């Protein structure tokens, strides 16, 4: 999915007859900006070079009509703020003011007025910022050079990529299968709040919706799913063929349900009773949901809708996004063990993941196949989505490192994570942000981009560091 990025340049119509050739030169600079933005995954909606108040109003209507996710104001030269503000007042999209100077410095001995004006982007950025601030326009400024400025363009790229993720969140359809794990008060989620604050659609599903899609064991889709499992996973010797076959049948049913309901993510939990069909279905979900998560359809257990969305955010940034929680504190080697039963993001495993047979799922009904792996060593980010006492959504994140070393061999994903703070102090600070007990674990340090996503979604991000 591409974000729709509105781009407009600004200039002053009075300059064009005074300085022939200036307008085409500035329009060329703007094409450079638009081409770079396309390279960041944005679908550019260009309003051209706006140089009059009338043109500003037309540009504003264009961005509103095209439902842009982010507006880039390229300051090509001086322009009065009265012909800039109307462009951004109609659309609710945040604005990024690009103060990108073409030249590293003016030649003070030879530069004339035209050359200065072609490089004076900084002239009106304070004026525009004042107008935006007083009009309560959500804006940010990136200053630097048009070319050969890695820091400035990295900032712009992060904003554009965050806009891609924001659009994916706003337009997503998340399936809610079954119910929340009983008694987990932090998991309970107001679906209307999700619609209102994120735009995400929650599709409430019954276990019957899954059950009716389970194929027979001899179906060709099941054979293909079994072949995929054998290719992707190391299979422990204690895995019974009948359990693997059942997991493949359920995985096919999940694929069908995801397609039929056009789902972008899934959160699930169901207890069942006395070995009935729904209990068996609920216990057979882990393989299929790990495969879904690996292909960009995050699946979170225990009915944790908020963490499903955090996993989606991480995945759309290309960071993975495994379902995890705090397991233990290691005070000898100064790390936190974090993991969970259920689906993990296979793309960020440090080795071929393992399928293990469990005689029981701790704290849950059922038994069967579970996935075990450790996130690859290197920089990582954890991201939680929680709800405050006043009903507002809030992101919580931290950056750390995944360490090499042994993990628990209990059929769960689990990793050794070290953060800047000692384990006890980190947990204390994390808990003071009022988190849910699950979060998404991804590779790389991503908080700079996540902060921009939070700004685009208009929800706060608390960084624990």
C-alpha positions in Angstrom: 0.0 0.0 0.0 1.3 3.5 -0.9 0.7 6.6 1.0 -0.7 9.6 -0.8 1.8 12.4 -0.4 0.6 15.9 -1.4 3.5 18.0 -2.6 3.4 21.7 -3.4 6.2 24.2 -4.0 5.8 27.9 -3.1 7.0 31.1 -4.8 5.9 34.7 -5.5 4.2 35.4 -8.8 5.7 38.9 -8.7 9.2 37.4 -9.2 8.6 35.7 -12.5 8.5 38.8 -14.8 11.3 40.4 -12.8 13.6 37.4 -13.1 13.1 35.4 -16.3 14.0 31.7 -16.0 13.6 31.6 -12.2 10.2 29.8 -12.2 11.3 26.9 -14.5 14.5 26.5 -12.4 12.5 26.3 -9.2 10.0 23.8 -10.8 13.0 21.7 -11.7 14.0 21.6 -8.0 10.5 20.6 -7.1 10.6 17.7 -9.5 13.7 16.5 -7.7 11.7 16.5 -4.5 8.8 14.6 -6.0 11.0 12.0 -7.6 12.7 11.3 -4.3 9.4 11.0 -2.5 8.2 8.4 -5.0 11.3 6.4 -4.2 10.2 6.4 -0.5 7.0 4.6 -1.4 4.7 7.6 -1.7 2.2 8.2 -4.5 2.7 11.9 -5.2 -0.2 14.2 -5.6 1.4 17.4 -7.0 -0.2 20.8 -6.8 2.7 22.3 -8.7 4.3 25.6 -7.8 1.8 27.7 -5.8 2.4 31.4 -6.3 -0.9 33.1 -5.6 -3.7 33.0 -3.0 -6.1 31.7 -5.6 -3.7 28.9 -6.5 -3.3 28.1 -2.8 -7.1 27.5 -2.5 -7.1 25.3 -5.5 -4.2 23.3 -4.1 -6.0 22.9 -0.8 -9.1 21.5 -2.6 -6.9 19.1 -4.5 -5.3 17.7 -1.4 -8.7 17.4 0.3 -10.2 15.6 -2.7 -7.3 13.2 -3.0 -7.3 12.3 0.7 -3.6 12.8 1.2 -1.9 11.3 4.2 1.0 13.9 4.4 1.6 17.3 2.8 5.1 18.4 1.8 5.5 22.1 1.4 8.7 22.7 -0.6 9.9 26.2 0.0 11.4 27.1 -3.4 11.9 30.8 -2.6 10.2 33.5 -0.6 6.4 33.4 -0.5 4.0 35.2 1.7 2.3 33.1 4.3 -1.1 34.2 3.2 -0.7 32.2 0.0 0.6 29.1 1.9 -1.9 28.7 4.7 -4.9 28.1 2.5 -3.2 25.0 1.0 -3.1 23.1 4.3 -6.2 24.3 6.0 -8.8 22.0 4.4 -7.0 18.7 4.6 -6.4 17.2 8.1 -3.0 15.8 7.0 0.1 17.0 8.8 2.5 19.2 7.0 6.2 18.8 6.5 7.9 22.1 5.6 11.0 21.4 3.4 13.6 24.1 3.8 16.0 22.6 1.3 18.6 25.0 -0.1 20.0 24.1 -3.5 23.5 25.5 -2.9 25.8 24.8 0.0 26.7 28.5 0.1 26.3 31.6 -2.1 29.2 33.0 -4.0 29.1 36.4 -2.3 31.3 38.1 -4.9 29.2 37.1 -7.9 25.7 36.2 -6.8 22.9 38.6 -7.9 19.4 39.0 -6.5 18.0 36.3 -8.7 20.6 33.8 -7.5 19.9 34.8 -3.9 16.2 34.4 -4.3 16.7 30.9 -5.9 18.5 29.9 -2.6 16.5 31.8 0.0 14.2 29.1 1.2 15.0 30.0 4.8 13.6 33.5 4.3 9.9 32.6 4.9 10.1 29.4 6.9 9.8 31.3 10.2 6.8 33.3 8.8 5.1 30.2 7.6 5.8 28.4 10.9 4.2 31.3 12.8 1.1 31.2 10.6 0.8 27.4 10.9 1.2 27.6 14.7 -1.4 30.3 15.1 -3.8 28.4 12.9 -3.2 25.2 14.8 -1.9 23.4 11.8 0.1 20.2 12.7 3.5 20.9 11.1 7.2 20.0 11.2 10.2 21.5 9.6 13.2 19.8 7.8 16.1 22.1 7.0 19.1 21.2 5.0 20.3 21.0 1.4 18.4 19.8 -1.7 21.2 17.5 -2.7 24.0 15.6 -0.8 22.3 15.9 2.6 21.8 12.4 3.9 20.4 13.6 7.3 17.7 15.8 5.8 16.6 13.2 3.3 16.6 10.4 5.9 14.2 12.5 7.9 12.0 13.1 4.9 12.1 9.4 4.0 11.1 8.4 7.6 8.1 10.8 7.4 7.0 9.3 4.0 7.4 5.7 5.2 5.5 6.6 8.4 2.7 7.9 6.2 2.6 4.5 4.4 2.2 2.8 7.7 -0.3 5.3 9.0 -2.5 4.7 5.9 -2.2 0.9 6.3 -3.4 1.2 9.9 -6.3 3.6 9.0 -7.5 1.3 6.3 -6.9 -2.1 7.9 -9.4 -4.8 8.7 -8.6 -6.8 11.8 -10.5 -10.0 12.6 -11.4 -10.7 16.2 -12.0 -14.4 16.5 -13.5 -15.8 19.7 -13.0 -13.7 22.8 -10.4 -12.1 25.0 -8.6 -14.4 27.5 -10.9 -14.1 30.6 -9.7 -11.9 33.4 -6.9 -10.1 31.5 -8.2 -6.6 32.2 -5.5 -4.9 30.2 -6.6 -6.8 27.0 -10.2 -5.6 27.0 -10.6 -3.2 24.1 -13.4 -0.8 23.0 -13.9 -1.5 19.2 -15.6 1.8 18.7 -12.5 3.6 20.2 -10.3 1.8 17.6 -12.5 3.0 14.8 -12.6 6.5 16.2 -8.9 7.0 17.0 -7.3 4.9 14.3 -9.9 4.2 11.6 -9.2 0.5 11.9 -12.2 -1.8 11.2 -12.8 -4.7 13.6 -14.5 -7.7 12.0 -16.0 -9.8 14.8 -15.8 -13.5 13.9 -17.3 -16.7 15.3 -15.4 -20.0 15.7 -18.0 -21.3 13.3 -16.5 -19.0 10.6 -13.3 -20.9 11.0 -14.8 -24.4 11.5 -16.8 -24.3 8.2 -13.6 -23.7 6.3 -11.5 -26.6 7.6 -10.7 -28.9 4.7 -10.5 -32.7 4.8 -7.0 -34.1 5.6 -6.5 -35.4 2.0 -7.3 -32.0 0.4 -4.5 -30.7 -2.0 -4.2 -27.5 0.0 -3.4 -29.4 3.1 -0.7 -31.4 1.3 0.8 -28.1 0.1 0.6 -26.6 3.6 2.4 -29.6 5.1 5.1 -29.3 2.5 5.5 -25.6 3.4 5.8 -26.5 7.1 8.5 -29.1 6.5 10.4 -26.6 4.3 10.3 -23.7 6.8 10.5 -25.4 10.2 12.7 -27.9 11.9 10.3 -30.5 13.2 11.0 -32.0 16.6 10.9 -35.8 16.8 8.1 -35.7 19.3 5.6 -34.1 16.8 3.0 -36.6 15.8 2.1 -36.8 12.2 -1.6 -36.5 13.1 -1.0 -33.3 15.0 1.0 -31.8 12.2 -1.7 -32.7 9.7 -4.4 -31.1 11.9 -2.3 -27.9 12.2 -2.0 -27.8 8.4 -5.8 -28.3 8.1 -6.4 -25.4 10.5 -3.8 -23.3 8.6 -5.7 -23.7 5.4 -8.9 -22.8 7.1 -7.2 -19.6 8.4 -6.1 -18.7 4.9 -9.6 -19.1 3.6 -11.1 -17.0 6.4 -8.5 -14.3 5.9 -9.3 -14.2 2.2 -13.1 -14.3 2.6 -13.2 -11.5 5.1 -10.4 -9.5 3.5 -8.4 -9.4 6.8 -5.1 -7.5 7.3 -4.6 -9.0 10.8 -6.2 -11.4 13.3 -6.5 -11.6 17.0 -7.9 -14.7 18.5 -8.6 -16.8 21.6 -11.2 -19.5 22.4 -11.3 -21.9 25.3 -13.7 -24.6 24.1 -14.7 -27.4 26.5 -13.9 -31.0 27.1 -12.0 -31.6 23.9 -14.8 -30.3 21.7 -14.3 -29.1 18.1 -13.8 -25.5 19.1 -11.2 -26.4 21.7 -9.4 -28.4 19.1 -9.5 -25.6 16.6 -8.2 -23.1 19.2 -5.3 -25.4 20.0 -4.4 -25.8 16.3 -4.0 -22.2 15.4 -0.3 -21.6 16.1 1.3 -22.9 12.9 -1.2 -21.2 10.6 -1.0 -17.9 12.5 2.8 -17.9 12.4 2.6 -18.4 8.7 0.1 -15.5 8.4 2.3 -13.3 10.5 5.3 -14.1 8.3 3.5 -12.9 5.2 2.4 -9.6 6.8 -0.9 -10.5 8.4 -0.1 -10.2 12.1 -1.9 -12.6 14.4 -1.9 -12.1 18.2 -3.2 -14.5 20.8 -5.4 -14.1 23.9 -7.7 -11.6 22.0 -5.1 -8.9 22.3 -6.3 -6.5 19.6 -4.0 -3.6 20.6 -0.8 -5.7 20.2 -2.1 -7.0 16.9 -2.0 -3.4 15.7 1.4 -2.8 17.2 2.6 -5.9 15.3 1.2 -4.5 12.1 3.0 -1.2 12.6 6.3 -3.0 13.1 5.7 -5.3 10.1 4.8 -2.4 7.8 8.1 -0.7 8.7 9.9 -3.9 7.6 10.9 -4.8 11.2 8.9 -7.9 11.7 6.8 -7.8 14.8 6.5 -10.9 17.0 4.0 -11.3 19.8 5.9 -11.1 23.1 5.8 -10.4 26.8 8.2 -10.3 29.7 9.3 -13.8 30.8 12.1 -13.4 33.3 14.9 -11.0 34.5 18.5 -12.3 34.3 20.5 -10.4 36.9 23.7 -12.3 36.2 24.0 -11.3 32.5 21.9 -8.2 32.7 19.1 -9.0 30.2 15.4 -9.6 30.0 14.0 -12.8 28.6 11.0 -12.0 26.5 8.7 -14.3 24.4 5.3 -15.9 24.2 3.5 -19.0 23.1 1.7 -18.7 19.8 2.7 -16.9 16.6 6.0 -15.4 16.0 7.3 -13.5 12.9 9.4 -16.1 11.1 11.3 -13.5 9.1 13.2 -12.3 12.2 14.2 -15.7 13.6 17.9 -16.2 14.1 17.7 -19.7 12.7 15.3 -22.2 11.2 12.3 -22.1 13.7 11.3 -25.3 15.6 7.9 -27.0 15.7 7.4 -28.7 19.1 4.6 -30.8 20.4 3.3 -29.7 23.7 1.2 -32.0 26.0 -0.5 -28.9 27.3 -0.7 -25.2 26.7 0.1 -23.6 30.1 -3.0 -21.7 31.4 -5.0 -22.7 28.3 -7.1 -25.6 27.1 -5.8 -27.9 24.5 -2.5 -29.3 23.3 -0.6 -29.7 20.0 2.1 -28.0 17.9 3.8 -24.8 19.0 6.5 -22.6 17.4 9.9 -22.0 19.1 12.6 -19.6 18.0 14.8 -16.7 19.0 14.9 -13.3 17.3 18.2 -12.8 15.5 21.0 -11.0 17.3 21.4 -7.3 16.9 19.4 -4.1 17.5 15.7 -4.5 18.3 12.7 -2.4 19.2 9.7 -3.4 21.3 6.4 -1.5 20.8 3.2 -1.7 22.8 -0.2 -0.1 22.2 -2.2 0.6 25.4 -5.2 2.6 26.6 -5.1 5.4 29.2 -7.6 6.0 31.9 -9.3 8.7 29.8 -9.8 6.3 26.9 -7.0 7.5 24.7 -4.6 5.1 22.8 -0.9 5.5 23.5 2.2 3.8 22.1 5.1 2.7 24.3 8.4 1.8 22.8 12.0 1.0 23.7 15.2 0.2 21.7 17.6 -2.5 22.8 19.7 -5.4 21.6 18.9 -9.1 21.0 21.7 -11.3 22.5 23.1 -14.6 21.4 22.7 -17.4 24.0 20.5 -20.2 25.1 16.7 -19.8 25.5 14.0 -21.8 27.1 13.1 -24.9 25.1 9.4 -24.9 25.9 7.9 -24.5 22.5 7.6 -20.7 22.8 9.3 -17.9 21.0 11.7 -16.3 23.5 14.7 -14.0 23.2 17.4 -12.5 25.4 17.0 -8.7 25.2 19.2 -6.1 26.7 18.2 -2.4 27.1 20.1 0.7 28.2 18.7 0.4 31.7 19.3 -2.5 34.0 16.5 -5.1 33.9 14.8 -4.1 37.1 14.9 -0.3 36.4 13.7 -0.9 32.8 10.7 -3.0 33.9 9.8 -0.3 36.6 9.9 2.5 34.0 8.0 0.4 31.4 5.3 -0.4 33.9 4.8 3.2 34.9 3.6 3.9 31.4 0.6 1.7 32.0 1.3 -0.9 29.3 -0.5 -4.0 28.3 1.5 -7.1 29.2 2.1 -7.9 25.6 4.1 -6.0 23.0 5.5 -6.4 19.5 9.1 -7.2 19.1 10.9 -6.2 15.9 14.5 -6.0 14.5 16.3 -2.7 14.1 16.1 0.6 16.0 12.8 2.1 14.8 11.7 4.7 17.4 12.5 7.7 15.2 10.1 6.4 12.5 7.6 5.2 15.1 7.5 8.7 16.6 6.6 10.1 13.2 3.9 7.5 12.8 2.5 8.4 16.3 2.4 12.1 15.1 0.5 11.1 11.9 -2.0 9.0 13.9 -2.3 11.7 16.5 -1.5 9.4 19.5 1.4 9.9 21.9 4.5 7.8 22.1 6.3 7.2 25.4 9.9 6.2 25.0 11.4 4.1 27.8 15.2 4.8 27.9 
